[in-house]
Amino acid sequence: MPKLIYVAHYPEQIQAQVRHLIKEENLGKYLLKKYPKTHSITTDKALYTYTLQLKNDFLKKSGTLSKVLYDGKKCDLHDALGLHTVAVRVQGGNLKSKNEIRVASSFKTAPEEFLRMIVVHELAHLKEKSHDKAFYALCSNIEPQYHQLEFDVRLYLTHLDLFGKLY
């Protein structure tokens, strides 16, 4: 049985359930039943619009977004699934900072709920830089099912590692 790196910090009981789903080859079936279809947000422009709408709905007073895109370089699933960066540039005698969000391109074919979880996570970094209690409270405020979605994304990544594409 492979090591379950994405759910390694969950209780042993949860890990045993995941191992059972894998052994019975039911992990994909479980995910497909819960999330039967993918989204249509497949271009950088559509992702930017989607992210900006979420930002405007929940984080109106946070910094502006200069760039949101799918990042094909984030193909290693063990790496970050999304990335929020602040690009600082010198313009004249002033420093200008721009917020950028990059989402792993593997989420182009994922369920919309998974993409939303990644985007919410990266948007939360506009206000909260570290993964602390305030950060997760903000994530849950934007997406009430955040913690369940995060777990299901971990299951999805486990499936991708072991069996390849789901959709």
Protein Blocks (a to p, Z undefined) as FASTA:
>chain_A
ZZdfklmmpcfklmmmmmmmmmnopmmmmmmmmmmbccfblbfklmmmmmmmmmmmmmmm
bccdfbdcddfklmbfkbcfbdcddddddehjbccddddddddfklmmgcfklmmmmmmm
mmmmmmmmbacfklmmmmmmmmmmlmmmmmmmmmmmmmmmmnopfZZ
